[in-house]
Amino acid sequence: MQSMSKHSKSKTVDERLAEIRERLSDARRLSGLTQTAIAEAMELSNSQYSRLESGSTEMTLRQFLIACEEVHLDPAAVLGAHEEAAVQSLRRRLVETETKLAAIHRVLGKKDAWET
């Protein structure tokens, strides 16, 4: 098999998880929220949340989604999926444009409709 993609050589899972925790922590601080506020939303103690944010305890998917909601972040953006979303948007727009061009081509192909 040929070489692996650029992304597969990138960061380890632990490094990516650390970045996600950092994004959530930064967003929490920028939102003016305390660890206690997020902990309460997750129904955790402050020390339990502190361990989640520091990485000494792993966050569940439920806890991740609650944290994203509390700091008003799209979970996909926190996970670094913004590039993938942009690519999907471009693909959708390309299909729409191709559909419109095909319709124009069909109309123009009927010269009699445009000739007087």
N, C-alpha and C positions, 0 to 999 in steps of 0.2 A: 504494500500500500504506500501511497505517496505521503508527504509530510502532513502533520496535524495542523489544524487551523491556528491562527494567531492567538485566539482566545484560549485554546486548550493548554497553551504553554504559560498562560498568565499566572495569576495568583492562586495560592492554595485556598481551600475551603475556609481554613481558619483565618487567613488574611482577609478574605471576602467578608466573613462574619464580623471581623473587627471593624472593617469599613462601614458595614451596615449599622453596627452599634454606635460608631462615631457619628454617622449621619443623623441617627435618631437623637443622640445626646446633644449634638449641635442644634438641631431643630427645636428640641425642648428648651434649651437655653435661650435661643433667639425668640421663641414664643413667649418667654418670660415665665415659663412653668417650672415648678420645682420637681424634684424626684418624687416628693410626697404626693403631688397632684397626680402624676402618672401612676404611681403605686396605688392610689385610691381607685383610679379608674380600672385598674387591673385586679382590684380587690386583694392587693398584696401589702405587706408591711414595707416601710421605707427601706429597711435593710435588705429585704428580698429583692426589691426593685434595684437597689444599688448593685447587688451582685449580678443582676441581669445586664445592667448597663456596663459594668466593668468586665463582663465576660466570664466571671467565675462560675456562673450558672447559665445554662443555655435557655434561651427564650423560646416559648412555644409559638406556634403559628397564631394562635388566638391572642397571645400577649403582644406579638408583633403587630397584628392588625389593630389592636386597641391603641398601642403606642402611636402608630401612624395616624389613626383617627384623631387622637388627642392633640397632635402637633400639626394637623391639617396637611399631611403629606400623602401623596399617592404611593401605595406600597410598591408598585412597579418602578417608580422613580427611585425609591429608597434602595431597591434591589439592583439598580443600575440598568434597568430595562428601557430607559428612555431612548437609547439608540435603536433598539428593536422596534419600539413603538413608532419611531420616526420612519423606519424602513417600511413598516406596515402601512403607514399613512401614505407614503409615496407610492406604494404598490396599488393601493385603493384608488388614488388619484390617477395613476397611469391607466388602470382599467376603465375608469370613467371617461378619460380623454380618448382612449381607443374606441370606446363605444360611440362617442359623439362623432369621431372622425369616420367611423364605418357608416353611420347614418348620413353624414354629409356626402360621402362617396356614393352611396346608393341614390341619393337625390340627384347628384350631379351626373350620374350614369344615365339618368332618364332625361336626355337632352330635350326631348319633345316638350317636357313640362316647362322648360325655361325659354324655348323658342316661341316667337310670335308669328 
